[in-house]
């Protein structure tokens, strides 16, 4: 065990490599952020009740989905290590295990759609909000195969170090989604005024376009024989290995989403104003969250590639470079959130609504954004170093650290404070801030002194 850590020497080529791999991922996932952000804006313009329903329903959908997304996306780490070890013939089999898992995940999500009624009855958000929550949740669950299948295909391109197709495909999906979203929500052109149901349909439609674009690139542009892409059958040993390392990674993501799902549902007990303000703040937070997840994914790929090739020092240096670049992205956003929150919050103002009602929501949203600014700095460090640990296969530690921090530092104190002691919105937001800061410290310590440098996933 190391009881000290000397930072690696970072060269300009490390920054260039991180930018080559991560920047297209950031741009691609930023397009997803823009789609979600504009989706919330359009829904908010349509109705405050619908925007209050959109985030709880969206997070409740993403909670089970994230378990599969995190597991399926781990094919990128396997592919990166096989590529680093120059064992390209195994790559196609890795991809197909991810696609088969995507199909199983989609069937599971269809089953989740049937739980919409009891789930949102339990939330206690009031019937007006719950009705919209059920509609949005069911619609997204029924179309879950497309984002899951896309995760496997995007994992292939990311693992190969060719992230530009991921960026281009996701940007095309955004170009299709935004006007489709606006038309289906507001009843423009041939579409009825579907409101939040239209938002769900537009999301599924753009996800389907993204999946078929990825599939087209795989079919017509990739060397099938050299990479073993025709090996479409399930390989039990490889499938088990994907679950062994990928499932804890998926649990790490899913537990994090669960903690925030619980948090949003709990805030809903504080009233519609607190819930709408929290939803707006988390929607604005997504401007940083999803690109940071892209930096984490890029770090995983680069660390996996270098460890597969036996280059531990390079794995450390690209991790340091990734952290620097992530901070360059996040710090201006924090400054914007802190100094000019009204510019973003006003985008969610409903058309023709009562101004006094929205002013209450706006005031509470400013408070929430101050917490976002504070915890984003910890989140940035945590994302990058968790990406490095994930790229090495140290996913079980990430799972347990997330579980313990989420339960004891967020879920339990928030439940006691809000439901038993009657504390309000300020205390509620202290809980996710404490959770994120503590998880960051746990991940940082594991990175500095953990066994990840000697771990390897692949075998001859």
N, C-alpha and C positions, 0 to 999 in steps of 0.2 A: 504494500500500500504506500502511496506517496503521501508524505506529510507536508510537502511543499509543492509549489507549482510555479514554474517559470514560463511566462507567456512565450509563444512561438514567434519567430521572426516572420513578419508578413511582408511579402513582396508584391510588387505591382501586378505580377501575373496571377496572384491569388485573387485579387480584386477583379481582374479581368475574367477569371474562370467563374467566380461567383456570379458576376453580372451576366456572363454568357448563359449559365444554367438557370439562375434564379430570376433574372429580370424578366424574361418571357413568362415565367410562372407568375411573377407578380402582376404583369400586365394582363395575363389570362385570368387570374383570380380577381384582379381589380375589376375586370369586366363583369364578373359574377357579383362583386360588391356593388357596382353601378346598377346592375339589374335589380338587386334586392333593394337598394336605396331608392331608386326611382319607383319601384313597385310600392314601397311604403309611402312615398310622396303622393303617387296617384291615388292610392287607397285612402290616405289621409285627406286629400282634397275632396274625395267622394263622401267620406263620413268619418267623424271622430270615433264612433262606435266600431267601425270596421278596422281602423288602424289600431284601436285598443285590442281587437281580436287577432290581428294579423301576426304580431310577434309571439304571443303564447302558442298559437296554433302552429306557426312556422317552427318554433323551437321544439314543440312536442313532436312534430314530424321529423325534425332533424336528429332528435335524440336516438331513436332506434336506427335511423339511417346511418348515423355517424359511426355506429359500431361496425357496420359493414363497409362503409367508406374507408375507415381507418385500416381495416384488415385488408380489403381489396387493394387499396393504394400501396400497401407494403410490397406489392410485386415490383415496384420501382427499385426498392433496396436490393432484392434478390437479383434483379436484372443488372443493376449497377455493379454488384459484386462479381457476378458471372462475367460481365464485360471487363472489369478490372483484372480478373484472373485469366482473361482470354479464353473463356469457355462459352463462346457465343451460341453453340448448337443447343444449349440448355434453355436459351431465352424464350423460345416459342412456347415450351411447356409451361414456364412460369406464367406467361400471359394467359394461357388457356385455363389454368387453375383459377386465376382471378375472374375470368369470364363466367366460369361455372358457379363460382361463389356469388357473382352478381345475380345470376338467375335465382339462386336459393334466397338471396336477400330480398329480391323483388317479390317472391311468393310470400315471404314473411311480412313484408310491408302491406300487401293486399289484406292479410289477416288483421293487421293493426287498424286498417280502415274501419273495421266492424266495431272497434272499441271507442269510436269518437263520441258516442252518446254518453256512456258512463264516465269516460275520462273528463269531459268538460262539465258534466254535472257535478263531479267531485271538486272541480276547481273553484266553484262558488263565485264566479264572476258576474252572475246575473244572467237572466235568460236572453236578453237582447244581445249581449256580447257572445254568450255561449253558442247561440244559433249560427253566428258567423264563424266562430271557431270550428264548429263541426264541419261546415261546408268546406272551408279552406284545408283543413287537415285531411279529410277524405279525398279531396281532389288531388292533393300532392301525393298521398300514399299510393293511389292507384297508378300513378305514372312513375313510380320509383325506379323501374328498371333502367330508364335512360340515364339518370345521373350515376347509377351504380356501374353500368356497363362502360360509361364514359370514363369513370375513375380507373378501371382496369386498362383501357386503351391509352389514356393519358399517362398512366404509370409506366407503360412500355416506352413511350417516347421520352419521358423524364429519365427513366433508368438508363436509356441509351445516351443520355446527355444531349438530346436533341429536343429542347423545350420550345423552340420557335413554333412548331406545328401546334403545340398546346395553346400558345398565345393566339395564333391566327384563328384557330377554330373557335376559341372562346370569345374572341372579339366579334367574329361573325354571328355567334349566338346572341351576343348583346345587341348587335345591329338589328337583328330580327325581333328580339324580345321587347325592346323598349316601345316601338310603335304598336306592336301587338298587344302589349300590356295596356297602353293608353286606350286603344280602340275597344278592347274587350271589357275593360272596367267601365268606361264612360258611354259605350254604345255608339261608336263611330263607324261609319261605313256599313258593311253588311252585318255587323255584330249587334246583338241586343245589349242593353245596359246591364251587364252581369255583376258589376261590383267586385266583391272579393272572390267570387267564383271565377270571374274572368281573369283575375290576377293569377289564380291557380292554374287555369287552362293555359295561359300564356307562358307560365314557367315550364309546364310540361312540354308545350310545343317547342320552345327554344331548346330544352334539354334533348328532345328527340332529334332536332337538327344537328346539335353538337355530336350526338352519338353516331349518326349516319355519316357525318363528315369524317370523324375519326376512322370509322369502319372502311370508308372509301379509300382513305390514305393507306390503311393496312393492306387492303386487297390489291390495290393497283400500284403501290410505290415501294413496298418492302420486299427484300430478298427472302422468299419463303423457305427455300431449301437451306441456305446458309445458317439461318437462325432457328430452324426447326419449327416454323410457324404452322406447318401442316399437322403437327402432333396435337390434335384437338381433344384427345380423350383425357379423362381424369387419371392422374398418376397418384395412387394413394399415399406414397411416402412423401412426395413433394407437396401434395395438398395438406397433409398433416403438418409438414414443416411450415407452410404458409400460415396455418392456423396457430401453430406453436409460437411463432414470433409476431405474426401480424395481429392476432386476436388481442394480446395485451396492449399493442399499440392502438388498436381500435377501441379497446376499453378505456385507455387513457383519454382519447378524444371524447368518447361517449360519456364518461364520468364527468368530464369538464362541462359538456353540454347539459348533462343532467343537473349539475349544481346550478347552472344558470336557468334551466327550465324551472326547477323548484323555486328559485329566487323570484322569477317573474310571476309564477302562480301565487307565491306568498304575497308579493307586493299588490297583487290584484285584490287581496283582502283589505287593503288600505283605501280602496275607492278608485273610481274611474280616472280621476285626475292623476293620482300617483302611478297608476298602471300606464296611462297614456304617456306620461313624462318619462317613465322608465323605458318604455318601448321606443320612444324617440331617441333617448340617449344611447340605447343599445344599437339602434339603427345607425346612428352617427358613428358609434364605436366600430361598426363593421367596416368603415373606411380604413381602419388600421388593422382590424383583426384578420381579415382574409388575406391581405398582402403579407402580413407577418406569418401566417400559416404557409404561404408560398415560400418565404425565406426559410422556414423550418423544413419544408419538403426539399428545397434545393440543397440545403445543408446535409440532409439525410442521403441524398443521391451522391453528393461529392465525397462525403465521409465513407459511404459504402464502397464507392469506386476505389478510393485510395487504400482502404483497408484490404479490399480484395486483391490489390496489387502489392500489399505489404508496405505501404508508405504511410506510416503512422504520423510522422512529423508533418507531412502535407495535409493529412486529415485535420490536425490541430490548426494549421495556418489558415486553411480555408474556412474553418469555423470562426476564427478571429475576424477574418475579412468579412464574413457574412454578418457578424454582429455589428461591425462598424457601419456597414451599408444599411442595415435595418434601422439603426439609430438615425442615420441621415434621413431616412424616410419618415420616421415616427416623430422626431422632435418638432419639425414645422407643423405637423398636424396637432400636436399637443399645444403649441403656441396659438394656433387658430381656435381650437376648442376653448382655450382659457381666455383669450382676449376678445374674440368675436363670436360667442356662441349663438347670438341672436340671428346671425346670417344663415346659419344652418337650421336652427329650430323653426324659423319663420317659413321655411319650405314646407313644413307639415301643417300649416294653418289651413283649416277647411274653408272651402268657398261658401259664402253665405251663412257661416255659422255665427254664434254669439261671441263677439270679441272678448267680453269679460271672461267667458269660460276658457277660451284659449290662453288668455293672459295668465290664468292660474296654472295651466299646463306648462306654459313657457317658463314661468318662474321656477317651478319644480324641476323642469328639464335642465336649467342652468345649474342648479344644485347637483343634479346627477352627473353632469358633464365634468364638474370639478373632481369628482371621484374618478371618473374615467381617465382624466389627465394624469392623476397620481399613479393609478395602477398600470397604465400603459407602459411606463418605463420599466417596471418589473416584468410585465408581459413580454416585452421585446427580448430581454435577456433570457427569460424562460423558454420562449419559443425557439430561439437559435440553439441553445444548448440541449434542449430536448430533441431537436432535430439531429444533433450530432450523436446523442445516445441511441436514438432510434436507428440511425444508419449503421451503428455497430451491432445492433440486436439486443441492446439493454432495455427492452421494452417492459419487462416485468417490473423493474424498479419504477419506471414511469407510471405504470398502472397503480401500484401500491401507494406511491407518493401522492398521486392525484386522489385516490380513494380516501386516504387518511386526512389529507388537508381539506378536501371538500366537505367531508362529514363533520369533522371536529371543529373546523374554523369557519365554515359557512352555513351548512345546513342546520346543524344543531343550535348554534347561537342565534341564527336568524329566526328559527322556530320559537325558541324560548322568548327572545326579545319582542317579536311582533305578536305572536299568538297568545303568550302567557302574560308578559309584562306590559304589553300595549304600547311599545315604542313605535315611532313613526318612520318616515321615509329616510331620514338622515342615518338612523341606526341601521336600517335595513341595508343601505349602501355601504356601510362600514364593513359588513360581513364579506361580500365578494372582494373588496379591496384587501382585507386581511388574508383571505384565501390565496389570491394571486401572488401577493408578496411572499407568503410563506412557501408556496410551491416553487417560486423562482429560486429561493434560497436553497431548497432541497435539491433541485435539479443542478444548480451551480456547484454545490458541494460534491454531488455524484460525478459531475464532469471533471472536476479538479482532481479527485482522489479515487474515482471508481475504476472498475476493471475493463472498461469499454475498449481500451487500446489493444487488448489482447484477444478480443472476441472476433469470431468469424462465423458466418452463416452457412457458407457453401461447402460442398465436398466434391471431390473428383468423381 
